Structure formats: C-alpha cells, structure tokens
Amino acid sequence: MREDRQRLDKWLWFARFAKTRTLAAKLVTGGYVRLNGLRTDNAAKSVAVGDVVTVALPRTTLVVRIEGLGERRGPATEARLLYAHLNQDNGPLVSDLDNG
C-alpha cells in the first residue's frame, strides 16, 4: 500500500475507535462504518488524509475527518491527533422527551 494510505481497520485501531484490530475489522464488516458517505464492508479499504469516516457506535454516531495516519497504537492523546470531529451536535441521539 502507498505511504499516503492506510487500511481502514488499522486506522480505526490506531485512532482508538476499537480496542483491538480484530474488533475494528468487525466494525467495518458489520456495516457500522461509512467512508466518505458510502457504506463499506471491506476492512482492507485504503484511507487517506482528508477522508471522512462515520462510525455508528451503540449510543452515538461519530463523524470524523482523517487528519493523519498512525504509525502505532499510542496513548489517547496521540490518537486524538489522527482525526477532527465533524459532529454538529455531540448530544444524545435519543431525547428524554419521548418518555412521556
């Protein structure tokens, strides 16, 4: 793979969206990840700086732009440098108003 690209599952693991690379791959193959607005089920899909990744997690959906490609799975402070949040609202997806 080119130096300016990285596997999607590896990037998700480096950016700490998953505890293991296997779980990162399962996120992708399970249909919980979109790359530039398109759903992908290929964990080996290559990503580059500037790509937008959407990750559907159990209680929230994260939309981030890739700012850097990781070289290792480092501490959380290092992982946060790999992406920029694009979420308009960081609040909960379900409001308490629906609970009557």
ZIURQUI-V632996 format. One line per field, one symbol per residue. ss: DSSP state (@ for helix, = for strand, . for the rest). psi: psi as a letter, one per 40 degrees, with the letter a starting at -180 (. if undefined). A space follows every 10 residues. Layout:
ss=???
psi=???
//
This chain:
ss=.....==@@@ @@@@...... @@@@@@@@@. ..===..==. .....==... .=====.... ======.... .....@@@@@ @@===..... .....@@@@.
psi=iideiiiddd ddddefeidi ddddddddde eehihfehhi ehdehiiihe ihhhhhidei hhhihheihi eigaidddde eeihhehdhe iidhiedef.
//
